[in-house]
Amino acid sequence: MPCLLVWLIASTAFAIPPKVTDRAREHFKAGVAYMEEPTGAKYEEAYREFHTAYADSPSYKILNNIALCALFLERDVEAIESYEAYLAVAPKEEIPAQKRTQIDSDLKRLKAGLVKLSIKTVPATANVVDERDTSQGKSVVNRYTTNNGELALGIHPGNHSITVKAEGYAPQTWEFEAAPASTQSHEFTLVANNAAPTVSATVADPSPAPKVVTEQPTSSKRGTPAGVYVGAVATGVFAAAATATGLLALHKKSDVVDLNKTGTHPGQAQTASDSAKRFALFCDISIGAAAIAGAATAYFYFTSPRDSKPASTAQSRWQVTPVLGTSQAGLGIVGNF
């Protein structure tokens, strides 16, 4: 029965109001055509056409059509205001009793369940999309624009999903359950696209949007300076040199002993003895150098600062080459940074 009454109201509202411009008349006819679509009324399109007609010729009769579309689009505040404005100026004799009864019933229902919603946005100009799924499984979508970062709405009770968008910013979505006759508020602080990823807030009760932390994670492990790698390689090289020269010194000493036993080659024995002393000297130098390099390695490692750079920081490249001669021993180091 209510559905039949609504269509009765719609049929009486479709009469073209007198004293309107040709332009307003054309938009009014277009709105009526959208309402009478064979596949179903297109309230959003009709709503726009009636608004255009009313802006050109503000006839009170057009207010009735705007209120009817706003009712179906769940623009509850506008439906209330348009119906009340219509009833205030329309002659009583022009409103059938059945139509007035239905309008009064709709007004009471809208006012009883009206949800007052307050939205604030940063940036100050943003597009707001309100989407609600009805109990019949249909989706009702309304679009608004904030003014100086604020928007006050009167919406229908139920589950709402509100998305705020602005050019150059990541959109944010807030989902909430609006109880009848409740008051809701929410603040959206959009984040620039090049500053942080999109954040979506879903809460049961309205609350300020969470702040987004964009600081990159860093490593708190102790950094290993290049000196540690150089010292470690140098220690290994000097240790290897000490081992090699020590073995050679032992070998030469053995030759000296053998030659002295025979006593037939005193010159060779002296040469072998000199070589043994020289290799022994190289061995001692290498052992000392290995000890110094090891101490330096430990010093560089334990006194290195904490490294907070990402783990992908490039390492220095080093090439270490031992140098041995007849009267010297050392280490050649070449570094590329």
Buried (B, 14 or more C-beta within 10 A) or exposed (E): EEEEBBEBBBEBBBEBBEEBEEEBBBBBEBBBBBBEEEEEBBBBBBBBBBBBBBEBBEBBBBBBBBBBBBBBBBBBBBBBBBBBBBBEEBEEEEBEEEBBEBBEEBBEEBBEBBBBBBBBBBBEEBBBBBBBEEEEEEEBEBEBEBEEBEBEBBBBBBEBBBBBBBEEBBBBBBBBEBEEEBEBEBBBBBBEEEEEEEBEBEEEEBEEBEEEEEEEEEBEEEEBBBBBBBBBBBBBBBBEBBBBBBEBBEEBBEBBEEBEEEEEEEEBBEBBBEBBBBBBBBBBBBBEBBBBBBEBBBEBBEEBEEBEEEEEEEEEEBEBEBEEEEEEBBBEEEEEE
